[in-house]
Amino acid sequence: MPPAILTYLSAIQDLFNNEIVAWQLSERNDVKLVLDTVEQWTRKRDVSEAVLHSDQGFQYTSQAYNTRLEAFGVKCSHSRKAICLDNACIESFFSHLKTEKLYLHQCKSEAEIHQAVEEYIYFYNYQRFQAKLKQRAPVEYRHALGV
């Protein structure tokens, strides 16, 4: 049996409509991964005065991460220690990604993992209806409200 491919996903979710607005994959769960995700997010949107919530992992409490957020005018928010419910929205997304895509497709390479994640995030943002969004997908909900 081939060794498992270890891949980390960093994602930023807009809690207005649950849309995944930035994401990056890496073989390492490090500060560079979260900084790359923030960079992608800031290239796509005006993030000044946004609040970016995360857990208390070393990446999110690092000086480099906090300095970068400060430079973009983003306020940093951290969950309480050992309270997973504080991150329920993004944890719910990760659960859906795993059960609706990754557990059903046995990816054999990093390229296959990247493609599977990319396909699912597109599906999630543009096609997966959500009850809290009046049975609309996140992007459809945002557009319906003219945002």
Summary of the structure (lengths in Angstrom):
residues: 147
radius of gyration: 15.8
end to end distance: 48.6
largest distance: 50.6
contacts: 393
relative contact order: 0.16
helix: 50%
strand: 17%
